[in-house]
């Protein structure tokens, strides 16, 4: 994988970032990819009623239209989350809308839920029926939707039969008004209706876990509300978190001034803090997926210790390549041996309280 990255990185980085992304998807669809070695059993994680062979997942945003899930699983990911998928096709925001900040190992995007729509993604996911591997579906609303809650309910009903789990993305900063759905009154109504739709689909689809993806920019008071509602409405888990509209100190690239959500290495301190804050509020009621700033094995271990049962990557792969997946798994095994632990679960959240006591990240 490191050799492949060394060969392809100059080509991909010479292209416009969005064109490079499209080429990467096409390469994954066409390349004959052998299966990665079987994972060490100590890396297995049981969460949301699902058995993950390892905790390293591909985050939503890479395979937006469910084109390359099986290829990504063969590369060694423990799970893949496709999307964000919207009910109807939409182009998203005008280009340019994706920016690499090479000196900062970061990415800014203002894509705006560009999506081929639910019908196309549903056909692809239905076509992999019977294949192994955990594939979650991240869903969102159309920009001009007259009723966004209706969008989410309809997507639950449609994707429950083909999804290992479904994530409600209400935290992207690039669809106007979307983050307002994290407010207490709207979120309570959304989760009540979504969970009801999930229960109606059980006979046809079986149990489908529903996760909530939140922004790292929430205030702690708002986080109290979000976690309280997620617990009371019996969501199955949360993803902490999405991109940030903040711009941490010390960013060097001029593209840092672009509007949109920031991801990558600079997001790590804020993402870890919000993860730990969420972990202590959840009190073990459901597991968390940690994402944001995981760019090396050490960062992955820190994310687990801050409260994540599972991890998701994306931006770091732009700079580090797919070899990062194996590096993280080796680092997790080394941490288990060093700390004389026998599972990821035994390491999850052991630093959460200490992280919440640190000064707030700049």
N, C-alpha and C positions, 0 to 999 in steps of 0.2 A: 504493500500500500504506500509506503514511503517513496519507493521508486516511482510508482505511478503518479503520485502527487508531484514529485520533482520534475517529471516529464510534462505533465499537463498544466501545472501552475502558470508558467510563463504565457502559455496560449490563452488560458482563461482570464488571467489578469490583464492581458492586452485588450480584451474586449470590454465593451460597456457591461457593467455588472449584471444587468438584467439579461442581456444576450448570453453572457457566460453562464448564468443560471439555467437558461433554456437549453444550452448545449450540454451542460452537466446532466440534466434530466434525460436528454436523448442518448447520451453515452451509457447511462445506467440501463436504459431500456434495451439497448442493442448489444451490450457487452456480455460475453459468456462468463458469468461470475461464479466461481466455485464457492461452495458453502464454507463459511468460517469454521474453525475448529470448535468442537463442543465445549461449552463453558464449564468452568469449575463449579461443582454444585454449591459451593459456599457463596457464589454470587447470586443464587436464585432468590427471588423475592415474591412473597405472596401478598397481593394488594388488590383491593376492589373485587375480591372473589376470583382473581385471575392469577395464574402462575407465570411469572416472568423469568426467563432463563438467566438474565442479567439485568441490572438496573439502568443500563445506558440506552436511552431512546433518542430517536430523531424527532426534533420538535416540529410542530406545525409551521408552515411557511415555506418549507423546502418543496415538498411534494404536494402542491396546492390542489391538484386535480386527480390525485390517487392513480398516478401513472407508473410509479416505480417502487411501490411498497415491498414487493417480493425481492427485488434486487437489493434494497437496503437491508432487509432482514438477512439475506445471504452474506452481507458484508460484516455481520456480527452485532448489529443492534439488537437489543433485547426486545424492543418494540418500536413501532413507527406510528406517528400521528400525522395523518394526511389532512389537508385543508389549509386555510379556512375555506369551507364550501358554503356558498350562498344558494338560496332557493332557485333564483334565476341567474343566467349568465350576466356578468357585468364586467366592463373593461377596467374599472378602478380609476385611479387618478391619472392625470396626464404625465407622460414621461418628460424629463428624467425624474425618477421617483425612487431610485435605489443608489446608494452612495457608499463606496468603501473608504474607510478612514485607515489607511495602511499603517501610518505611524502610531495609531492608537489601538490597532487590532480591534476595530469596531466597525459597525455598519449602521447607517441610518436609512430607514425606509419610510415611504409614505405611499405604499402601493394602493391601499384603500380597498382591500378585499377583491382584487382582480380574481375572477373565478369563472370556470367553464360551466358552472351551474350544477345543480343536484342531479339532473338526469344523467349527464355524462359520467359523473363520479359514481353514481349508483350502479350503472352498467359495469364499470370496471371492477368495483368491489364485489358485485354479485358474481362476476366471472372468476373470482378466486375462491369461490365456495369450496370447502373441503381441504384447502391448503392450510398448513400449520402457520403459526406466528400470530402475534398480537398486533392488530392494526386498529388504532383509535381513529375517530373521525371528529375533527374540529369544525364546528358549524357557526355561521354568522348570518347576519341579516343583510338584505339588499339596502343600498344607500337610500333609495327613494321609497322604501316600503311604507305603506300606510299603517301597518300594525306589526311592530317588530316582535312582540311576543308570539303572535300567530306564526311568524316565520320560524321561530325556534321550536315551537310545538310541532309544526309540520315536518321539520327536519328530524326531530326525534322519531316521529311515526315512520318516516321513510327509511331512516338509516339504522334503526334498531336491529333489523334482521341481518345486517351485514357488518356491523361494527362490533369490535371487542369492547369498546367503550365509546362514549360520546362526550366531547368537551364543548361547553357553552363559552364561546369567545365574546365576552362583553367588555373587553378591556383594551382593544386596539385603539390607539389615539388617532387613527387616520380615517375613521368614518364619523362625521360630525354627529355629536350627541350620543354616541354609543356608550361612552364611559358613564353617562348619566344612569345607565341601567344598573350600575353598582349601588345606586342610592337605595336606602332601606325599603321604601314603599314599592318601588318598581321591582327590585330584586325578589322581594317576598312573593309578589304576584307571579313573576316569571318562574321561579322555582316551583311554586305550588302547581302551576299549570303544566310545566315540563315533567315533573315527577308523576303527575297524574297521567300524562300521555305515555310515559315510560311504563307505568303499571298496566295500562290498557294494551300495550304491545307485548306483554310478557307471554301470553298464550302463543303468539305467532313467533316471537323472536327469542324467548327465554329472557332471563335477567340481563339487562344492559346497564352497566354502571354509568352514572351521569356525573361529570366533573365540572367544576367552575374555574375558569381561568381569570385571574385578577391582575390588576395593574400594580406595579411596585410604587406608584405615586400616591396611593391611598394614604390619608391621614390615619393615625392610630384609632381615633374615634370611629372613622368610617370602617376600618378593619374590624373593630369590635362588632359593628352591625352586620357586616358581611359574614363573618364567621358564625355569629349567633343565628343568622337566618339559614345559612348552609347547614348548620347542625339541626335546627328545628325542623327544616323541611327535608331532612335526611338525604342530602346530597352524599355521594359516595366518596368524594375527594375534591381536592383543589390543586390547581397548578399555580405556583408562585414563582415568577409572575410573567408579565408581558414586557414589551419594550417600555422605555421611559421617555417622557417629554423633557425631563431635566437634562442639563448638560454639566456633568461633573467637572470640577476644576482640573486644569492641566491638559485638556484636549489640545492636540497640536495641529491637526489638519484643518484647513480652511473650510472643508465641507461640513465641519461640526456646526456651522451656522445654518445648515439646511433644516427646514421644518421636517418633522417626522419623529418616529420612534427610534431611540438609540438602543443598540444591543452590542454584545461583545464584552471584552475585558473591562472597560470602564464601568459597566453596570454591576460588576461583581459585589462591591461593598453594599450597595443599596439592596440588591436582590437577596443577598444572604441575610441582611438585617430583617427584611420583610418576611423572609422564610421563617426565621427564628421567632419573630413576633407572632406569626400565624401558628406555628407549632405549639407555642405555650398556650394559645387561646383554644386550639382544637382539643387539647387534653386527650389525645389518643383516640378520639371518636372516629376519625377516618384518616387515611394516609395522605401525604402531600407529595407532589412532584415538584422538584426544584429545578429551575432553569435561570439562566442569566449569568454570563461571565465564566462559564466552565471551559477553560482553555488549556488545562493540563491535569495530570493525575492528582496533584496536590489540591487544586481547586475543587475537583470532584469529591475528594475525601472531606474537605471542609463543608461542602454542601450537604453531604449525608449527615455529618456531625451537627449541622445547624438545624436539621429537621426533615430532610428529604428521605423518603423511602425509595424514590426513583428519581432519575435525572433525565434532562433533555438538553440536547446540543443543537446548534445550527451555525451561528455566526463564527465560532472558533474554527469550524471545519473549512471555512473560506481561507483561513490563514495557516492552519496546521495540517489540513488534509485528513483523509479517512483513517490514517494510522493512529489518530488521536483516540479512536474507540478502543483499540487494543491497549494503548498506553493507560487509559483510565481503568480498564479492567485489571491490569497488572498492579496499578497503584492501590486499588481497593483491596486486592488480595494481600499485598504487602502490608497494608494498614491492619487488616484482620490478624495477620500473623504477629505483627509488632505489638498489637494491643491484646493479643491472646483472646480474640473474639472468634466466634464460629459462624457468624452470619451478618449480613448487612443490617438486619433488624436490630441486632444487639448494639450497633454503632449509631443508629439513627437518633438524632436529637440530643446526644450527650453533651453538646456544647451550647444548646439553644439558650438556656438561661444566661450563660456568660455572654453570649453575643448580644442579647437584649440589654445588657448592662453597659455596653461600650458606648462611647460618644456617637452621636448620629453621623452617618457618613456625609462628607461634603459633596 
